[in-house]
Amino acid sequence: MVCMASAEQMPSGLALKRWLWWGLFVLHFTILVFAKEKMVKATVGTTATLPCCHKISSSDSLNNYRVYWQTKSQEVVLAYATGTLFEYSRKYNNRTKMNLTSLELVFSPVEVSDKDTYQCIVQEVVTGPQKLCVNTVDLFVVANFSKPVITADVPKDACGSTQVMVNCSSYGGYPNPKVSGILNNMSVDWKTELFGNKTSLYNVTAKLQFNLTEDISLTCTIEYDGYYVSSNYSLEKLKECRLSPIPPTHGIIIASSLVLVCIFLVALALLLKYFQCYACEQLSSHYPVPQEPAVGTALKEVTSFTSLK
């Protein structure tokens, strides 16, 4: 009876061992497939440190491991085997190094092109190459945009209600920015022009056109990856325009010219008449008008007759 009982207990021991090995396999598979993912954010020109999934203890040695740092597209950044650097990329040369204890990858200085997904793969070589762990790290890169410069294009000698173009410019930032603004406590939409690409710094210029009918207070804000930088600008209302005299029409000009010509001609005619009459009077005073002979004889006879009486 006792022998029968021990025989019946043996399958349960084998089943327990099978479950133990299966658990270890699942754990190993989980480490390999579902690698730890982390995120590191760094500013251009600074230092970024990417963590690995294993550390070399004081009682251990890097000579017992192979360590690969590579991008998600399997471009090798650097690799160590038995404690010696045996592979590296010229793209990262003189800007990357690995901590020989924590196995962390250090970028210094960070560039925009470093934005990528990296993997740290650790293999133990004592009992043959076996993966201990894989760690995935996303490196996000940020570059600070300059403080926005705001300018306004106001027409020369403008007055009253005038169309004004306002420009807001910022330079040397990353990633792709968004421009927003407030005009007299009201949100406004900017027309944005972007210069740059995913592997270089961006420059942005935004334009806003409006009718200047009152004093304005304007804010331009550049937003990028949770950061922002802004500037304020104010512009006073333009002075009122003076009313200019209404220019005469073409018909009025012609009529006025004709009237002036007529007045000139009449004045000239009167002036000529005056000089003509004046000349006649002067001529009569210097040269008497001769009388006819018959008239002179009759006058003499009348004079004689009168004297006789």
C-alpha positions as CSV (number, residue, x, y, z in Angstrom):
1,M,0.0,0.0,0.0
2,V,2.8,2.4,0.8
3,C,4.6,1.6,-2.5
4,M,1.4,2.3,-4.3
5,A,1.1,5.8,-2.6
6,S,4.6,6.8,-3.5
7,A,4.1,5.7,-7.1
8,E,1.0,7.8,-7.3
9,Q,2.9,10.9,-6.0
10,M,5.5,10.8,-8.7
11,P,3.4,12.3,-11.6
12,S,2.6,15.3,-9.4
13,G,6.4,16.0,-8.9
14,L,7.1,15.8,-12.6
15,A,4.2,18.2,-13.3
16,L,5.6,20.7,-10.7
17,K,9.0,20.6,-12.4
18,R,7.4,21.1,-15.8
19,W,5.4,24.1,-14.5
20,L,8.7,25.5,-13.1
21,W,10.5,25.3,-16.4
22,W,7.5,26.7,-18.2
23,G,7.4,29.6,-15.8
24,L,11.1,30.3,-16.4
25,F,10.6,30.2,-20.1
26,V,7.7,32.6,-20.0
27,L,9.8,34.9,-17.8
28,H,12.7,34.8,-20.2
29,F,10.4,35.3,-23.2
30,T,8.8,38.3,-21.5
31,I,12.2,39.8,-20.8
32,L,13.2,39.4,-24.5
33,V,10.0,40.4,-26.2
34,F,8.4,42.9,-23.8
35,A,11.6,44.8,-23.0
36,K,11.4,47.7,-20.7
37,E,10.7,51.0,-22.5
38,K,11.8,54.3,-21.1
39,M,11.9,57.9,-22.3
40,V,14.7,60.4,-21.9
41,K,14.3,64.1,-22.9
42,A,17.4,66.3,-23.5
43,T,18.1,69.8,-24.8
44,V,20.4,70.3,-27.8
45,G,24.0,71.0,-26.6
46,T,23.5,69.3,-23.2
47,T,24.2,65.7,-22.0
48,A,21.8,62.8,-22.2
49,T,22.2,59.5,-20.3
50,L,20.3,56.4,-21.5
51,P,19.8,53.6,-18.9
52,C,20.5,50.0,-19.6
53,C,18.9,46.9,-18.1
54,H,21.9,45.5,-16.3
55,K,24.7,46.6,-14.0
56,I,28.1,45.1,-13.4
57,S,28.5,44.4,-9.7
58,S,31.8,44.9,-7.9
59,S,32.3,41.1,-7.7
60,D,31.7,40.7,-11.5
61,S,33.5,41.9,-14.6
62,L,32.6,43.4,-17.9
63,N,34.8,40.7,-19.4
64,N,32.0,38.3,-18.9
65,Y,29.5,40.2,-21.0
66,R,28.7,41.5,-24.5
67,V,26.9,44.8,-24.5
68,Y,25.3,46.3,-27.6
69,W,23.9,49.8,-27.9
70,Q,22.0,50.2,-31.2
71,T,19.1,52.1,-32.7
72,K,15.7,50.4,-33.4
73,S,16.8,50.1,-37.0
74,Q,19.8,48.1,-35.8
75,E,22.4,50.7,-36.5
76,V,25.2,50.1,-33.9
77,V,26.1,53.0,-31.8
78,L,28.9,51.1,-29.9
79,A,29.5,47.6,-28.7
80,Y,31.7,45.9,-26.1
81,A,32.9,42.3,-25.9
82,T,35.0,40.9,-23.1
83,G,35.6,44.4,-21.8
84,T,36.8,45.8,-25.1
85,L,35.2,48.3,-27.5
86,F,35.0,46.4,-30.8
87,E,32.4,48.4,-32.9
88,Y,31.2,51.9,-33.0
89,S,29.5,54.3,-35.5
90,R,31.3,57.3,-36.9
91,K,28.1,59.2,-36.7
92,Y,28.3,59.2,-32.9
93,N,32.1,59.2,-32.6
94,N,33.6,61.5,-30.0
95,R,30.0,62.2,-28.7
96,T,29.1,58.9,-27.1
97,K,30.5,56.7,-24.4
98,M,29.3,53.8,-22.2
99,N,29.6,53.7,-18.5
100,L,31.5,50.5,-17.8
101,T,29.6,49.7,-14.6
102,S,26.1,50.8,-15.2
103,L,26.3,50.2,-18.9
104,E,24.5,53.6,-19.5
105,L,25.0,55.3,-22.9
106,V,26.0,58.9,-22.6
107,F,25.5,61.5,-25.4
108,S,27.5,64.8,-25.1
109,P,26.7,67.1,-26.6
110,V,23.2,66.1,-27.9
111,E,22.3,67.0,-31.4
112,V,18.9,67.1,-33.2
113,S,19.8,64.0,-35.3
114,D,20.2,62.0,-32.0
115,K,16.4,61.8,-31.7
116,D,15.7,58.1,-32.0
117,T,14.8,54.8,-30.3
118,Y,17.8,53.0,-28.8
119,Q,18.2,49.5,-27.4
120,C,20.7,48.1,-24.9
121,I,21.3,44.4,-25.4
122,V,23.3,42.5,-22.7
123,Q,24.6,39.0,-23.3
124,E,26.5,36.7,-20.9
125,V,29.4,34.9,-22.5
126,V,30.6,32.7,-19.6
127,T,28.4,29.8,-20.6
128,G,27.9,30.9,-24.2
129,P,26.2,34.0,-25.6
130,Q,22.8,34.3,-23.9
131,K,20.6,37.3,-23.7
132,L,20.2,38.6,-20.2
133,C,18.0,41.5,-21.0
134,V,17.0,44.1,-23.6
135,N,16.1,47.7,-22.7
136,T,14.5,50.2,-25.1
137,V,14.9,53.9,-24.6
138,D,13.3,56.7,-26.6
139,L,15.4,59.8,-26.8
140,F,13.5,63.0,-27.4
141,V,15.4,66.1,-28.3
142,V,14.4,69.7,-27.6
143,A,16.0,73.0,-28.7
144,N,14.9,76.3,-27.2
145,F,13.4,78.8,-29.6
146,S,14.6,82.4,-29.4
147,K,12.4,85.0,-27.8
148,P,9.9,86.1,-30.5
149,V,10.6,89.4,-32.3
150,I,7.4,91.3,-33.2
151,T,7.4,94.1,-35.8
152,A,4.5,96.0,-37.5
153,D,4.4,97.2,-41.1
154,V,2.5,100.5,-40.9
155,P,2.2,102.5,-44.2
156,K,4.0,105.8,-44.1
157,D,1.8,108.9,-43.4
158,A,-1.1,106.5,-42.6
159,C,-4.0,107.9,-40.7
160,G,-7.5,106.8,-39.5
161,S,-8.5,103.2,-40.0
162,T,-5.5,101.4,-41.7
163,Q,-4.6,97.8,-42.6
164,V,-1.6,96.7,-40.6
165,M,0.7,93.6,-41.1
166,V,2.3,92.3,-37.9
167,N,5.3,89.8,-38.1
168,C,6.4,87.5,-35.3
169,S,9.7,85.6,-35.8
170,S,11.6,83.0,-33.7
171,Y,14.7,81.0,-34.6
172,G,16.8,77.9,-33.7
173,G,14.2,75.7,-32.1
174,Y,13.1,72.0,-32.2
175,P,10.7,70.3,-32.7
176,N,8.1,71.7,-35.0
177,P,6.5,74.7,-33.2
178,K,2.9,76.0,-33.0
179,V,2.3,79.8,-33.0
180,S,-0.6,81.3,-31.0
181,G,-1.5,84.8,-30.0
182,I,-3.9,87.1,-28.2
183,L,-5.0,90.5,-29.6
184,N,-6.8,92.7,-27.0
185,N,-7.8,89.6,-24.9
186,M,-9.0,87.7,-28.0
187,S,-7.4,84.6,-29.6
188,V,-6.0,85.1,-33.1
189,D,-4.8,82.8,-35.8
190,W,-1.4,83.4,-37.4
191,K,-0.4,82.5,-40.9
192,T,2.8,80.5,-40.2
193,E,5.8,79.9,-42.4
194,L,8.2,77.2,-41.2
195,F,11.8,76.7,-42.3
196,G,13.8,73.5,-41.4
197,N,13.2,69.7,-41.3
198,K,13.1,66.8,-38.9
199,T,16.9,66.6,-38.6
200,S,17.7,70.3,-38.2
201,L,16.6,73.3,-36.2
202,Y,13.5,75.2,-37.1
203,N,12.9,78.9,-37.9
204,V,9.4,80.2,-37.8
205,T,7.7,83.4,-39.0
206,A,4.1,84.2,-38.4
207,K,2.0,87.0,-40.0
208,L,-1.2,88.6,-38.8
209,Q,-3.2,91.3,-40.6
210,F,-5.9,93.4,-39.1
211,N,-7.6,96.8,-39.3
212,L,-6.1,99.3,-36.8
213,T,-9.1,101.1,-35.4
214,E,-8.0,101.3,-31.7
215,D,-5.0,100.9,-29.4
216,I,-3.9,97.2,-29.5
217,S,-2.0,94.9,-27.1
218,L,-0.6,91.8,-28.8
219,T,1.0,88.6,-27.5
220,C,2.9,86.1,-29.7
221,T,3.6,82.6,-28.2
222,I,5.8,79.9,-29.7
223,E,4.9,76.4,-28.3
224,Y,7.0,73.3,-28.7
225,D,6.9,69.9,-27.0
226,G,5.5,71.3,-23.7
227,Y,7.7,74.4,-23.7
228,Y,6.8,77.9,-24.7
229,V,8.3,81.4,-25.1
230,S,6.4,84.6,-25.8
231,S,6.7,88.3,-26.4
232,N,4.3,91.3,-26.0
233,Y,3.8,94.2,-28.4
234,S,1.6,97.3,-28.3
235,L,0.5,99.7,-31.1
236,E,-1.3,103.0,-30.8
237,K,-4.3,104.0,-32.9
238,L,-3.4,106.3,-35.8
239,K,-4.4,110.0,-35.8
240,E,-7.5,111.0,-37.7
241,C,-7.2,112.0,-41.3
242,R,-7.7,115.6,-42.3
243,L,-10.5,116.3,-44.9
244,S,-8.9,117.4,-48.1
245,P,-10.8,119.9,-50.5
246,I,-12.8,118.3,-53.2
247,P,-11.0,118.9,-56.5
248,P,-13.1,120.6,-59.2
249,T,-14.5,118.5,-61.9
250,H,-13.4,118.8,-65.6
251,G,-16.6,120.6,-66.7
252,I,-16.2,123.2,-63.9
253,I,-12.6,123.9,-64.9
254,I,-13.6,124.5,-68.6
255,A,-16.5,126.8,-67.7
256,S,-14.4,128.8,-65.3
257,S,-11.7,129.2,-68.0
258,L,-14.3,130.4,-70.6
259,V,-15.7,133.0,-68.1
260,L,-12.2,134.3,-67.5
261,V,-11.5,134.5,-71.2
262,C,-14.7,136.4,-71.8
263,I,-13.9,138.8,-69.0
264,F,-10.5,139.4,-70.4
265,L,-11.8,140.1,-73.9
266,V,-14.4,142.5,-72.6
267,A,-11.8,144.3,-70.5
268,L,-9.5,144.5,-73.6
269,A,-12.3,145.9,-75.8
270,L,-13.2,148.6,-73.2
271,L,-9.5,149.5,-72.9
272,L,-9.1,149.9,-76.6
273,K,-12.3,152.0,-76.8
274,Y,-11.0,154.2,-74.1
275,F,-7.7,154.8,-75.8
276,Q,-9.5,155.5,-79.1
277,C,-11.7,158.2,-77.6
278,Y,-8.8,159.7,-75.7
279,A,-6.8,159.9,-79.0
280,C,-9.7,161.7,-80.7
281,E,-10.0,164.3,-78.0
282,Q,-6.3,165.0,-78.2
283,L,-6.4,165.4,-81.9
284,S,-9.3,167.8,-81.9
285,S,-7.7,170.1,-79.4
286,H,-4.5,170.6,-81.5
287,Y,-6.1,170.8,-85.0
288,P,-9.4,172.8,-85.3
289,V,-11.9,171.5,-87.7
290,P,-11.9,173.5,-91.0
291,Q,-15.3,175.3,-92.0
292,E,-16.8,175.3,-95.5
293,P,-16.4,178.6,-97.5
294,A,-20.1,179.4,-97.9
295,V,-20.6,179.2,-94.3
296,G,-17.7,181.7,-93.7
297,T,-19.1,184.3,-96.2
298,A,-22.6,184.2,-94.7
299,L,-21.1,184.8,-91.3
300,K,-19.2,187.8,-92.6
301,E,-22.3,189.3,-94.1
302,V,-24.3,188.9,-91.0
303,T,-21.6,190.6,-89.1
304,S,-21.5,193.6,-91.5
305,F,-25.2,194.0,-91.5
306,T,-25.3,194.1,-87.8
307,S,-22.7,196.8,-87.6
308,L,-24.5,199.1,-90.0
309,K,-27.5,199.2,-87.9
